[in-house]
């Protein structure tokens, strides 16, 4: 794995490294697609490893839509 083909991030709570393969498509959307993939990977990580934080974030999001 290298930075040319993968994108990395680190969980601020447990310091686990999250790694995703970069989107293959050419063009300006590539970075956006890779960011979406990484965001989904972080969401899954938080949901599975830090459910208390995931539930708090979900309730804040719901509250934002209620107002």
C-alpha positions in Angstrom: 0.0 0.0 0.0 1.2 3.4 -0.9 -0.1 7.0 -1.0 -0.4 6.8 -4.8 -3.0 4.1 -4.7 -4.5 4.4 -1.2 -5.8 7.0 1.2 -5.2 6.9 4.9 -6.9 8.4 8.0 -6.6 7.9 11.7 -9.3 7.6 14.3 -8.8 10.3 16.8 -10.3 8.2 19.6 -8.5 4.9 19.3 -5.7 5.8 16.8 -6.6 3.0 14.4 -5.5 3.6 10.9 -8.3 3.5 8.3 -7.1 2.8 4.7 -9.1 2.7 1.5 -8.1 2.2 -2.1 -8.4 5.3 -4.2 -11.1 5.5 -6.9 -9.9 4.4 -10.2 -11.8 6.8 -12.5 -9.9 9.6 -14.2 -10.8 13.2 -13.8 -11.7 15.7 -11.1 -14.3 13.4 -9.5 -11.7 10.9 -8.4 -10.7 12.7 -5.2 -14.4 13.3 -4.3 -15.2 9.6 -4.8 -12.2 8.5 -2.7 -13.3 11.0 0.0 -16.8 9.4 0.0 -15.3 5.9 0.3 -13.1 7.0 3.2 -16.0 8.7 5.0 -18.1 5.6 4.7 -15.1 3.5 6.1 -14.8 5.9 9.1 -18.6 5.8 9.7 -18.5 2.0 9.7 -15.5 2.1 12.1 -17.2 4.4 14.5 -20.5 2.4 14.3 -18.7 -0.8 15.1 -15.9 0.3 17.5 -17.4 3.4 19.2 -21.2 2.9 19.2 -21.7 5.4 22.0 -20.2 8.1 19.8 -22.1 6.9 16.8 -25.4 7.1 18.6 -24.6 10.6 19.9 -23.8 11.8 16.4 -27.0 10.3 15.0 -29.1 12.0 17.7 -27.4 15.4 17.0 -28.1 15.0 13.3 -31.7 14.1 14.0 -32.0 17.1 16.3 -30.6 19.4 13.6 -33.4 18.3 11.2 -36.1 18.8 13.9 -35.4 22.5 14.3 
